[in-house]
């Protein structure tokens, strides 16, 4: 008898899609057919492990922090997409539906519960240290909840919960034992700085970071090798700014080989999404984390605090993230490489290996149960 497929629902941003891709690769390795449901922001699904899998795009919209009329529109769009999710479930009859949070995961998961007759197992993965708004809604219908952290706030009582860790792509997991070599204080060797802001880029980093780097002492500035993710329209301007002051920089809308950039990075500046935290921990790289300020439950703030408590980095709220403060902080860190080395070790305190395998195990056992 042919095995029923497994449907994976993930938003189009890297923070949701990359762990979904890692799980998809592991399930396919075990012989499962996968189906991907994502949103319109995902332009790389066809280049991923889902290239040969059925793929569907559903419209969805967040409601947190929006005006009442926009909230109503968003709720209406979600409800309409739930009908589309129900149709997809009815068409493929999956054994399980796995969601990775974010509003795009609501339609297929909630749609599966609107279906009459035999329903698929429902598993959600929470990548943050506090249950997100979408997962808080879906948790009450779920058969199992996978978490990245040992303690996750707002989990409902009476549900099966298992800490699996955050699935990362195999190339990232391969960095688990790579040593961190801090920049030398008494040489002209390059200092590698990685600036990422999610797969869609972050405007705040495009404005603050270049100003800070341009004001660094000349001795540090000439040693810098910057890889920065930015919106496509910002690439020429940022490249020109760095070239003017003699900073070697690669500015790109999408970092093709994240593992290679992490491997050589001496410091990372970025947001504090669950996927980013997991990748920093796996690679053991120090970071300056600027949590997304509009997150409904401050999920990224809680994540950044966990990394800071582990000794793996420094959290800066966006209201305090200025070019002058960043310049001062970077000057200090690059002049005290021992602090970067300690933070690299601290980041590894949050490292969780084989997360994709553990999550795949949970999916299979939940189906059997």
PyMOL commands that set and color helices and strands:
alter all, ss='L'
color gray80, all
select helices_A, chain A and resi 14-29+45-47+68-92+103-113+133-139+170-173+203-214+218-221+232-244+258-264+274-283+299-309+318-320+323-335+337-350+355-368
alter helices_A, ss='H'
color red, helices_A
select strands_A, chain A and resi 6-9+34-38+54-57+96-99+121-126+144-147+161-163+191-195+224-229+248-252+267-270+287-289+313-315
alter strands_A, ss='S'
color yellow, strands_A
deselect
rebuild
show_as cartoon
